[in-house]
Amino acid sequence: MNQKQMFLELFKTHKLKNYRKTMVGFGSLLWRIVRHTDKDIYAYGFKDFILGEYRVLYSGNNKLKILTPLVISIIGIVLNMFWIPFVVITYIPYSYFEGAKNWITDSGWIDNVRLFNWVNLILVVALTITLIIKW
């Protein structure tokens, strides 16, 4: 598959429906427009590249003409451009505080608790060394 075919596959639209045909719609790798036929609700979503799932941009009884596939794709790409660096920057602090929460609640030895314990151990050693050097 050459690059042109891969690029065209990104924007290829396909039909969406579930087994009981209660949800029907259209979608691609960047966006989804779905109609829940039982409740008569429309949902417009875009792909979140970090979690690999579709986020709902709008959900309601009215069909919006302004949310075309092109607009949804652009909104999704712009939001992912800001969301990906935010997740990368906040991953280590989030893991540290998540480990602190898990250490307090159940003291399970999982990855975030290990990070919490190792960071605390390194901080204690570094502060002890600086205290000895200053003394």
C-alpha positions in Angstrom: 0.0 0.0 0.0 1.6 3.3 -1.0 1.2 6.6 0.8 -1.5 7.9 -1.5 -3.7 4.8 -0.7 -3.0 5.1 3.0 -4.0 8.8 2.9 -7.2 8.0 1.1 -8.0 5.2 3.5 -7.9 7.7 6.3 -10.9 9.6 4.8 -12.8 6.6 3.5 -16.4 6.6 4.8 -18.2 3.4 5.8 -21.7 2.5 7.2 -22.1 1.8 10.9 -24.9 -0.3 12.4 -25.2 -2.8 15.2 -26.8 -6.2 15.2 -30.3 -5.1 16.1 -30.1 -2.0 13.9 -30.9 0.3 16.8 -27.9 2.4 16.0 -27.1 3.4 12.4 -24.8 6.0 10.9 -21.6 6.8 9.0 -18.0 7.1 10.1 -14.3 7.0 9.2 -11.1 6.8 11.2 -11.5 10.4 12.3 -15.2 10.9 12.9 -18.6 9.2 13.5 -22.2 10.4 13.0 -24.6 7.9 14.6 -28.4 7.9 15.1 -30.0 5.9 17.9 -33.3 4.8 16.3 -35.1 3.8 19.5 -34.6 7.2 21.2 -34.2 9.3 18.1 -30.9 10.8 19.3 -28.0 11.9 17.1 -24.4 11.7 18.2 -21.4 13.3 16.6 -18.0 12.1 17.7 -14.3 12.4 16.8 -11.4 10.0 17.4 -9.2 10.4 20.5 -5.8 9.2 19.4 -4.5 8.8 23.0 -7.2 6.4 24.3 -8.1 5.0 20.9 -11.8 5.7 21.3 -14.4 8.1 19.9 -15.3 11.1 22.0 -18.8 12.6 21.8 -18.8 16.1 20.4 -22.6 16.6 20.4 -25.5 14.4 21.3 -29.1 15.5 21.0 -32.5 15.1 19.3 -31.7 17.6 16.6 -29.6 16.8 13.5 -27.0 19.6 13.1 -26.1 20.7 9.6 -23.1 22.6 10.8 -21.3 19.5 12.0 -20.2 18.0 8.7 -17.6 15.3 8.6 -15.0 17.9 7.5 -15.8 20.1 10.5 -15.7 17.2 12.9 -12.4 16.0 11.5 -10.9 19.5 11.9 -12.2 19.8 15.5 -10.9 16.3 16.3 -7.4 17.0 14.9 -7.1 20.4 16.7 -8.3 19.0 20.0 -5.8 16.0 19.7 -3.0 18.5 18.9 -3.6 20.1 22.3 -4.5 16.9 24.1 -1.5 14.8 23.2 1.1 17.2 24.6 -1.0 17.7 27.7 -1.1 14.0 28.4 2.6 13.6 27.8 3.5 16.5 30.1 1.2 15.5 32.9 1.8 11.7 32.8 4.5 11.5 35.5 2.9 13.9 38.0 -0.4 12.1 37.5 1.2 8.7 38.0 2.9 10.0 41.2 -0.3 11.3 42.8 -2.2 8.2 41.6 0.4 6.0 43.3 0.1 8.1 46.4 -3.7 7.6 46.4 -3.3 3.9 45.9 -0.6 3.6 48.5 -2.9 5.3 51.1 -6.1 3.4 50.2 -4.9 -0.2 49.6 -1.1 -0.1 49.6 -1.1 -2.4 46.5 2.2 -2.8 44.8 1.3 -1.7 41.4 3.2 0.5 38.9 2.0 3.9 40.2 2.8 2.9 43.8 6.2 1.8 42.8 6.8 5.2 41.1 5.5 6.9 44.2 7.8 4.9 46.5 10.9 5.3 44.3 10.4 9.0 43.9 10.0 9.4 47.7 13.1 7.3 48.3 15.2 9.3 45.9 13.9 12.6 47.4 14.8 11.5 50.9 18.3 10.4 49.8 18.8 13.7 47.9 17.6 15.8 50.8 19.8 13.9 53.3 22.9 14.3 51.1 22.2 18.1 50.7 21.7 18.4 54.4 25.0 16.6 55.1 26.9 18.7 52.6 25.5 22.0 54.0 26.3 21.0 57.6 
